[in-house]
Amino acid sequence: MISYLPFLAVLILLIMGLSAVIFKKNLIKIVIGISILGSSVNLFLVALGYRNSGVAPIFTNAPKLKMVLATPQALTLTNIVIDLALVAFMLSLVILIYKHSGSLDVRNRRLKG
């Protein structure tokens, strides 16, 4: 049961992020939902690369030890950087939308004028 716990947490984060993106009408909350989705992907990649009693594949001279997978770790670091840039870009768009329309509500179509 314990081995499925990270994947259960991934599922919970995925459902939380998707529900925020789909059901929320505030642009900031939608950006937070997308950030939660990115965190769920990161947790999924880390959970895939985990090996019980594994050692880091860096600076070891013992090839007989069971090592953790390095590829999911590299993908996780890459995804963290991409997620940070994406959230920063979306927040800058939200600021521009707020300056243009005067509201953060998706349903509001009136222009500030």
C-alpha positions in Angstrom: 0.0 0.0 0.0 2.8 2.4 0.8 4.3 2.0 -2.7 1.1 3.4 -4.2 1.1 6.5 -1.9 3.0 8.8 -4.3 0.8 7.9 -7.2 -2.3 8.5 -5.1 -0.9 12.0 -4.2 -0.3 12.6 -8.0 -3.9 11.7 -8.7 -5.2 14.0 -6.0 -3.0 16.9 -7.2 -4.1 16.2 -10.8 -7.7 16.3 -9.9 -7.2 19.5 -7.8 -5.4 21.2 -10.7 -7.8 20.1 -13.4 -10.8 21.2 -11.3 -9.3 24.6 -10.7 -8.6 25.0 -14.4 -12.1 23.9 -15.5 -14.4 25.3 -12.8 -12.8 28.5 -11.5 -13.5 31.8 -13.2 -10.7 33.9 -11.7 -7.6 34.0 -13.9 -5.2 33.9 -10.9 -6.9 30.7 -9.6 -6.6 29.2 -13.1 -2.9 30.0 -13.1 -2.6 28.4 -9.7 -4.4 25.3 -11.0 -1.9 25.0 -13.9 0.9 25.3 -11.4 -0.6 22.5 -9.3 -0.8 20.4 -12.5 2.9 21.0 -13.1 3.7 19.9 -9.5 1.7 16.7 -10.0 3.8 16.0 -13.1 7.0 16.6 -11.1 5.8 14.2 -8.4 4.9 11.6 -10.9 8.4 11.7 -12.5 10.1 11.5 -9.1 7.9 8.6 -8.1 8.7 6.8 -11.4 12.5 7.1 -10.8 12.4 5.9 -7.2 14.1 2.6 -6.3 13.9 1.1 -2.8 17.3 1.5 -1.1 18.8 3.0 -4.3 21.8 5.3 -4.3 22.3 8.4 -6.4 24.1 7.7 -9.7 26.5 10.6 -9.2 30.0 10.2 -7.8 29.8 6.5 -7.0 32.5 4.0 -7.9 30.4 0.9 -7.0 28.6 -0.5 -10.0 27.1 -3.3 -8.0 24.8 -1.0 -6.0 21.2 -0.5 -7.2 21.0 3.1 -8.5 18.0 5.3 -8.9 17.1 6.3 -12.5 18.7 9.5 -13.6 16.5 10.3 -16.5 13.3 11.1 -14.4 15.4 13.4 -12.2 16.7 15.3 -15.2 13.2 15.5 -16.7 11.9 16.8 -13.3 14.5 19.6 -13.2 13.7 20.5 -16.8 10.0 20.5 -16.0 10.5 22.8 -12.9 12.2 25.4 -15.1 9.6 25.2 -17.8 6.7 25.4 -15.3 8.3 28.4 -13.6 8.6 30.2 -17.0 5.1 29.2 -18.0 3.6 30.5 -14.7 5.6 33.8 -15.0 4.3 34.3 -18.6 0.7 33.5 -17.6 0.8 35.9 -14.7 2.2 38.7 -16.9 -0.7 38.0 -19.3 -3.1 38.2 -16.4 -1.7 41.6 -15.4 -2.1 42.8 -19.0 -5.7 41.5 -19.1 -6.5 43.2 -15.8 -5.1 46.5 -17.1 -7.1 46.2 -20.3 -10.4 45.0 -18.9 -10.3 46.0 -15.2 -11.4 42.5 -14.1 -9.9 39.1 -13.5 -13.2 37.3 -14.2 -13.2 35.1 -17.3 -16.9 35.8 -17.8 -16.5 39.5 -17.8 -16.2 40.8 -21.4 -16.5 44.6 -20.8 -13.6 46.7 -21.7 -12.2 49.4 -19.5 -12.5 52.6 -21.3 
